[in-house]
Amino acid sequence: MKVVISESGGFHLSRLAYLYLDIPMDDEGYPDCGNLDRHDSSLIKCIEVLGDLAFEIGCKCKIIEIPDGVEYEIDDYLSEVIHEKHRKWNATGIIE
């Protein structure tokens, strides 16, 4: 399963990405995206097509692979780490 993970300690999509994903803006000009899952297929496609343009300046993210069906959580400390109960993947894809 493909999942987007931040290497920079934050996950911030650009306005271009929100336009690509057809996510409407609220009255104040902010995206009304609710909870966009990091494994959402349209998000993955957006990042594959737009590359770095999918993110705000200073936000560095990448797509990593984790086993299908894993229930994961994302911890954010300097860079994000995806983990399940007994395994972890970092932005380099190394299993810890």
Steps between C-alpha positions, in 0.01 A plus 500: 500500500634844409498764775620862499746588776674827585876523532481860625278469805182631340248411232373801306349467154523791257201682352586333170459159666162601644392613152624171351308306765192719439476588869292818548622801695300635793385863534842603634694341213617191685446149365206310646662157485388340825718197564676404180652154555871479419434182300214653298552397136413848366757658736767252389421571133511877565848473652624269224381750236592831668814389686638775727233742370247303705647646821553842653854639500711329764280192520685191380292185466529171321296192429608182674368143485372314803328159498137501384243501775728642770314721744749781543551818697730789418725649768663835435833572667740692272377274219202271488508129577225257406455216743278218601512310824832323437658641180615845381585661167676831466535728198790296362281191498717318752314266730615558857 
